[in-house]
Amino acid sequence: MDFTLSVEEREVRDWVRTFVQRELVPREPEVLRRERDGKPGITGDELDELRLKAKESGFWGVQTPEEYGGMGLSAVMTALLEAELGKTFVPFSFGGSADNILFHANEEQKQRYLLPTISGERKSCFAITEPGAGSDAKAIRTSAKKDGADWVINGEKTFITGGNEADFTMVFAVTDPEKGANGGVTCFLVDRDMGWRSEYIDTMGEWGPASLIFEDVRVPESQILGEVGQGFALAMQWIGRGRYLLPARAIGSCERLLTMAIEHANTRETFGAPIAERQAIQWMIADSGVELEALRWLVLHAAWQVDQGLDSRHAQSMAKLYGGVKANEIVDRVLQIHGGMGYTRELPVERWYRELRLLRIYEGTDEIQRRTIARNLLKGHVKVGGVLG
Ligand SMILES: Cc1cc2nc3c(=O)[nH]c(=O)nc-3n(C[C@H](O)[C@H](O)[C@H](O)COP(=O)(O)OP(=O)(O)OC[C@H]3O[C@@H](n4cnc5c(N)ncnc54)[C@H](O)[C@@H]3O)c2cc1C
């Protein structure tokens, strides 16, 4: 078992590390100022500019296959990059990527949706959640009914990331109520100008998702992604595209936060000594250090399984659950170590505190990850201790 990174892996990681330090971290005070004025921390033009700068050094389409102009990096490498990007709260991701399920589009759809999404000309959003169906995604009720040559979509989606900015959505609708998720759900590619509208949802985080409203939105048959009735499988493929990537980003955030806590503990004095000398503080630092390393290896192991073509769902659920729970515990300890200052908006700890909270909710809540993990163990799909085969 060799945990060392190859020379190439180290070079790629170090490039991103430097990019984060040089291009993103200096923007943090301005990002905080704007967000506190209720504006986006970074404008679309600034994001494009940063993405182009990264592209000049070859960082474009991190996981996009090379035939589409991407880097086609491995899952492990992508997880390492996400961890670097997580070291700042500046909302940045590399350009040149598209939702995995758009690669299932037919040739004509690829020209209209996949390629412009990769190039950044078009923006997509993924819409399955509804007011009455979140964890229980099979309970969706948005309907698509055949009318002549067209399909007519009615219903409401909620909490859709990018729903305010997207110019098309991949929306999941029931096309056969009797079959439900087993052959009765279809995915449609629907442009905003075909008739859906979005409404902003205010959250405790810095970016608001949207409700999408469909009232008699009429689309031709050519807007179906994949096959009629096969939408639920596509939705699961989208959700399963990289559960390890969300906790991977949290690794970087926890590294940065723990570093801040260590600096503060070493310099803040109470009762004549740095608080770092108090066992209560040392234990918080120690626990956070151990949990951060445990999270790193859960994430990298899940990513390694993806690269090996193994069924990584169990490992990814464990990484997502552990990442959500532990990142929240770590940021809470870091806030505690900073005392009153941790609670203020002068420091970014509260910013991370709010952002990391989401990790326990979206793309499968803690409870749903536990449900999956427990089911795998109880039904024997995964052997206890079977991680090494
Ligand atoms: C900021 C944000 C962005 C999002 N982005 C998207 C997006 O882009 N596209 C999209 O389609 N969706 C998106 N979502 C929706 C997200 O995936 C759902 O919110 C999530 O799956 C939980 O569903 P819910 O909110 O309906 O909660 P519910 O399913 O109603 O759950 C409520 C509580 O009950 C628990 N619970 C539910 N079932 C069980 C069970 N069987 N056993 C034990 N506990 C259970 C849950 O864990 C939770 O604690 C986003 C959500 C947020 C907040």
PDBQT file of the ligand as one rigid body, heavy atoms in Angstrom, charges set to zero:
ROOT
HETATM    1  C1  LIG A 401     -29.086  24.644  -1.129  1.00  0.00    +0.000 C 
HETATM    2  C2  LIG A 401     -29.725  23.414  -1.714  1.00  0.00    +0.000 A 
HETATM    3  C3  LIG A 401     -29.437  23.045  -3.016  1.00  0.00    +0.000 A 
HETATM    4  C4  LIG A 401     -30.079  21.951  -3.601  1.00  0.00    +0.000 A 
HETATM    5  N1  LIG A 401     -29.854  21.657  -4.933  1.00  0.00    +0.000 NA
HETATM    6  C5  LIG A 401     -30.666  20.754  -5.559  1.00  0.00    +0.000 A 
HETATM    7  C6  LIG A 401     -30.613  20.587  -6.994  1.00  0.00    +0.000 A 
HETATM    8  O1  LIG A 401     -29.806  21.218  -7.686  1.00  0.00    +0.000 OA
HETATM    9  N2  LIG A 401     -31.493  19.740  -7.585  1.00  0.00    +0.000 N 
HETATM   10  C7  LIG A 401     -32.403  19.018  -6.874  1.00  0.00    +0.000 A 
HETATM   11  O2  LIG A 401     -33.177  18.275  -7.480  1.00  0.00    +0.000 OA
HETATM   12  N3  LIG A 401     -32.451  19.125  -5.506  1.00  0.00    +0.000 NA
HETATM   13  C8  LIG A 401     -31.638  19.986  -4.842  1.00  0.00    +0.000 A 
HETATM   14  N4  LIG A 401     -31.692  20.146  -3.465  1.00  0.00    +0.000 N 
HETATM   15  C9  LIG A 401     -32.665  19.353  -2.721  1.00  0.00    +0.000 C 
HETATM   16  C10 LIG A 401     -32.014  18.380  -1.741  1.00  0.00    +0.000 C 
HETATM   17  O3  LIG A 401     -31.436  17.320  -2.428  1.00  0.00    +0.000 OA
HETATM   18  C11 LIG A 401     -33.103  17.964  -0.735  1.00  0.00    +0.000 C 
HETATM   19  O4  LIG A 401     -33.365  19.094   0.080  1.00  0.00    +0.000 OA
HETATM   20  C12 LIG A 401     -32.679  16.775   0.098  1.00  0.00    +0.000 C 
HETATM   21  O5  LIG A 401     -32.603  15.613  -0.677  1.00  0.00    +0.000 OA
HETATM   22  C13 LIG A 401     -33.639  16.529   1.272  1.00  0.00    +0.000 C 
HETATM   23  O6  LIG A 401     -34.973  16.526   0.854  1.00  0.00    +0.000 OA
HETATM   24  P1  LIG A 401     -36.058  17.420   1.629  1.00  0.00    +0.000 P 
HETATM   25  O7  LIG A 401     -35.509  18.785   1.777  1.00  0.00    +0.000 OA
HETATM   26  O8  LIG A 401     -37.358  17.276   0.934  1.00  0.00    +0.000 OA
HETATM   27  O9  LIG A 401     -36.157  16.791   3.061  1.00  0.00    +0.000 OA
HETATM   28  P2  LIG A 401     -37.056  15.533   3.470  1.00  0.00    +0.000 P 
HETATM   29  O10 LIG A 401     -36.881  14.433   2.489  1.00  0.00    +0.000 OA
HETATM   30  O11 LIG A 401     -38.465  16.012   3.697  1.00  0.00    +0.000 OA
HETATM   31  O12 LIG A 401     -36.420  15.122   4.849  1.00  0.00    +0.000 OA
HETATM   32  C14 LIG A 401     -36.689  15.839   6.061  1.00  0.00    +0.000 C 
HETATM   33  C15 LIG A 401     -35.864  15.174   7.166  1.00  0.00    +0.000 C 
HETATM   34  O13 LIG A 401     -36.314  13.815   7.337  1.00  0.00    +0.000 OA
HETATM   35  C16 LIG A 401     -35.204  12.929   7.157  1.00  0.00    +0.000 C 
HETATM   36  N5  LIG A 401     -35.678  11.717   6.509  1.00  0.00    +0.000 N 
HETATM   37  C17 LIG A 401     -36.330  11.612   5.318  1.00  0.00    +0.000 A 
HETATM   38  N6  LIG A 401     -36.588  10.325   5.051  1.00  0.00    +0.000 NA
HETATM   39  C18 LIG A 401     -36.064   9.599   6.074  1.00  0.00    +0.000 A 
HETATM   40  C19 LIG A 401     -35.974   8.207   6.364  1.00  0.00    +0.000 A 
HETATM   41  N7  LIG A 401     -36.466   7.297   5.521  1.00  0.00    +0.000 N 
HETATM   42  N8  LIG A 401     -35.363   7.830   7.508  1.00  0.00    +0.000 NA
HETATM   43  C20 LIG A 401     -34.859   8.760   8.374  1.00  0.00    +0.000 A 
HETATM   44  N9  LIG A 401     -34.905  10.075   8.151  1.00  0.00    +0.000 NA
HETATM   45  C21 LIG A 401     -35.494  10.491   7.001  1.00  0.00    +0.000 A 
HETATM   46  C22 LIG A 401     -34.220  13.696   6.279  1.00  0.00    +0.000 C 
HETATM   47  O14 LIG A 401     -32.910  13.180   6.434  1.00  0.00    +0.000 OA
HETATM   48  C23 LIG A 401     -34.365  15.104   6.851  1.00  0.00    +0.000 C 
HETATM   49  O15 LIG A 401     -33.644  15.206   8.028  1.00  0.00    +0.000 OA
HETATM   50  C24 LIG A 401     -30.999  21.189  -2.836  1.00  0.00    +0.000 A 
HETATM   51  C25 LIG A 401     -31.251  21.536  -1.495  1.00  0.00    +0.000 A 
HETATM   52  C26 LIG A 401     -30.638  22.635  -0.934  1.00  0.00    +0.000 A 
HETATM   53  C27 LIG A 401     -30.963  22.997   0.486  1.00  0.00    +0.000 C 
ENDROOT
TORSDOF 0
